Amino acid sequence: MRLFFTLAFFAALSLAVGIMLSGDDQDVDWLVAGGLFGVALAGEGVRLWLRRGRARSRESSGI
């Protein structure tokens, strides 16, 4: 559920930045908005990957 809210927040934020950077065109700068959302997706993916890696390292006893 946290992932959904985080991605929804970054989607709205990316869309807002795309609208603000569009200027007088009254259109969304989709390249900027998509790039920012891509960075957010990559960051969340890395966060989940690191969390899963730490969980795996706790499972192994090391003996």
MODELLER restraints for C-alpha pairs under 7 A, 6 or more apart:
rsr = mdl.restraints
at = mdl.atoms
rsr.add(forms.Gaussian(group=physical.xy_distance, feature=features.Distance(at['CA:10:A'], at['CA:37:A']), mean=6.37, stdev=0.5))
rsr.add(forms.Gaussian(group=physical.xy_distance, feature=features.Distance(at['CA:10:A'], at['CA:40:A']), mean=6.57, stdev=0.5))
rsr.add(forms.Gaussian(group=physical.xy_distance, feature=features.Distance(at['CA:11:A'], at['CA:37:A']), mean=5.97, stdev=0.5))
rsr.add(forms.Gaussian(group=physical.xy_distance, feature=features.Distance(at['CA:14:A'], at['CA:33:A']), mean=4.70, stdev=0.5))
rsr.add(forms.Gaussian(group=physical.xy_distance, feature=features.Distance(at['CA:14:A'], at['CA:36:A']), mean=5.73, stdev=0.5))
rsr.add(forms.Gaussian(group=physical.xy_distance, feature=features.Distance(at['CA:14:A'], at['CA:37:A']), mean=5.89, stdev=0.5))
rsr.add(forms.Gaussian(group=physical.xy_distance, feature=features.Distance(at['CA:15:A'], at['CA:33:A']), mean=5.41, stdev=0.5))
rsr.add(forms.Gaussian(group=physical.xy_distance, feature=features.Distance(at['CA:17:A'], at['CA:33:A']), mean=6.60, stdev=0.5))
rsr.add(forms.Gaussian(group=physical.xy_distance, feature=features.Distance(at['CA:18:A'], at['CA:28:A']), mean=5.26, stdev=0.5))
rsr.add(forms.Gaussian(group=physical.xy_distance, feature=features.Distance(at['CA:18:A'], at['CA:29:A']), mean=4.65, stdev=0.5))
rsr.add(forms.Gaussian(group=physical.xy_distance, feature=features.Distance(at['CA:18:A'], at['CA:30:A']), mean=6.31, stdev=0.5))
rsr.add(forms.Gaussian(group=physical.xy_distance, feature=features.Distance(at['CA:18:A'], at['CA:32:A']), mean=5.80, stdev=0.5))
rsr.add(forms.Gaussian(group=physical.xy_distance, feature=features.Distance(at['CA:18:A'], at['CA:33:A']), mean=4.79, stdev=0.5))
rsr.add(forms.Gaussian(group=physical.xy_distance, feature=features.Distance(at['CA:19:A'], at['CA:27:A']), mean=6.73, stdev=0.5))
rsr.add(forms.Gaussian(group=physical.xy_distance, feature=features.Distance(at['CA:19:A'], at['CA:28:A']), mean=4.68, stdev=0.5))
rsr.add(forms.Gaussian(group=physical.xy_distance, feature=features.Distance(at['CA:19:A'], at['CA:29:A']), mean=6.30, stdev=0.5))
rsr.add(forms.Gaussian(group=physical.xy_distance, feature=features.Distance(at['CA:21:A'], at['CA:29:A']), mean=6.57, stdev=0.5))
rsr.add(forms.Gaussian(group=physical.xy_distance, feature=features.Distance(at['CA:22:A'], at['CA:28:A']), mean=5.58, stdev=0.5))
rsr.add(forms.Gaussian(group=physical.xy_distance, feature=features.Distance(at['CA:22:A'], at['CA:29:A']), mean=5.18, stdev=0.5))
